[in-house]
Amino acid sequence: MSDDLTPAGKWLADSRSTHFDRHTAAVEVAHDESLDPGPGDFSISLWLNTESQLDDVLGDLVSKYDPAQRKGFNLGFHDGPGVTSTHSNSRHLYFGMDDGAGDEQWTEVGRPGNSVKVAGLAVWNGDLYTGSYEAGEGETGHVYRYAGGSQWEDLGSPDVCNTVMSLAVLGDELYVGTGHYRGQGSSLEPSPNWQPGGRVYRYAGGSTWEDCGKISTAGLYDLDVYSDWVQSLQGWTKDDVDTAGNLTVFDGKLYAMPYYHRGVYRYDGGTTWTHCGDPGCRLMSMGLFDGHLIGAGNEGSGHGGVYTYEGGDKWSHAGYQEGVNQVYSFAAYEGSLYTGTWPEAKVYRWDGEQHWEDCGQLGDEKEVMAMAVYNGTLYAGTLPLGQVYRYEGGTRWTMSKRLDMTPDVTYRRVWSMAVFQGKLFCGTLPSGKVYALEAGKSVTYDVALKAGWRHVAGVRRGDRLELFVDGELVRWSSDLGDRAWDISNDQPLRIGKGPHDLFKGKMYDVQLHRRALSADEVRQRFQAGHHE
């Protein structure tokens, strides 16, 4: 066996461009020792092509990974629609590995401003951003940019209300939705700031925010369509949206959703928002999966479940989960849609049509909020103890860490998640702090990969992982340390599929090397161009 290119690698390199989509099975190469780099250097090199407008997560490129042992390697994309209130990641490449031998490492990375709730975390142009709920007298919601360590740079308050609820990236621009968060919904004292939000803003640099208009239900609904719980909230108004609770990008358009009202709205430029109907209940979150914009029903008995957008103002019901009356979040894992729920903190998997499979309860918790796939594993945050759990398959979950230790409160939430700088970042309520998890070792390109043909390479070189885009080294991991990092496993090599989802796009000239390609070699492969 050559250490330059494995037999499977030779076969893949000789193949022509292959199109992958949600209806095309991934290529699987049966396990062979030649495919296992063991503790040594290795490289993956390939050309890929993606569309600019997406109606699904992009998925994985190359994977040889055993989820039960958390052992192997993955190269693919991080996408995070449906992380409770925010579209956290989009088109972000990652290259990771794990040997299943190390502990998960958690680090507290600070409290943005006077945050009580880290309402959303999103990655844009190489930086991590968050929106805050700040509950004090005279305080407003801010946007912060992570500055490293425990430092957060204040980018100002787009609005006069108490919360920046949601974040999303459309094209090359960052958008945020503002709102009046009712702290009593988390068994906290209400904020004295009753100013309404419900507007969406675009970041213009510094502390400048451009108003992109307000979403409104005025004249669309009658009072009796809302649940008793919503109507009982102090400050609730019948006719006008005061909170833009979720932003999601679907098929090249930005969609917004109220938090205490019904309906979904599409941004059509300027300050124009077009009503896109509603499924018949208030939603908590939106995501995208398998060609659909999806909504999480959150209005009590008979109004939970999951809904799919069919265009115009039409929505279809995708089924209920047994005993569930509130759905909070979505994640694509191993090619399926998973959702987090209340009141038993269970996660369910969508098996098509209207069937949902119970994937287990997270400890003795009551609610599952933020969910994200990170370095091959599905993680989920909970209420009331503010814990993070790791999925072990079947109905098995293992607690990774309790994050919020605030005393003398009823509820603690892990509300937000995003993958950034090779780590999983998690935001909490009511401590308002952010924590970062490193499990295994991974490197992320925290800039949205441009559409069209791109050359990508992931390289393990000695004591670090490296990620190349179009012949240039764009990111590298922290030091691998003294561990051997033997990532051998007996799983097949998968091309176009991995722990996140099926790949959506084309691939060509996939190469797997049992050595570290030099920077010059990677550059030469890019300069040689794409030739189908």
Secondary structure, DSSP 8 states (H G I E B T S, - for coil): --SSS-HHHHHHHHS--EEE-TTS--EEE---GGG--TTS-EEEEEEEEE-SS-SS---EEEEEEETTTTEEEEEEEE--TTBTTB---SSEEEEEEEES-S--EEEE----TT-SEEEEEEEETTEEEEEEE--STT----EEEE-STT-EEE---SSSSSEEEEEEEETTEEEEEEE---GGGGTS---S------EEEEE-STT-EEEEEE---TTT--GGGS-HHHHHSTT--SSS--BEEEEEEETTEEEEEESSS---EEE-STT-EEE----SS-EEEEEEETTEEEEEE-SSTTS-SEEEEEETTEEEE----TT--EEEEEEEETTEEEEEEESS-EEEEE-STT-EEEEEE-TT-SEEEEEEEETTEEEEEEESB-EEEEEEETTEEEEEEE----SS-S-BEEEEEEEETTEEEEEEESS--EEEEE-SEEEEE-S---SEEEEEEEEEETTEEEEEETTEEEEE----TT-------SS-EEES--SS----EEEEEEEEESS---HHHHHHHHHT----
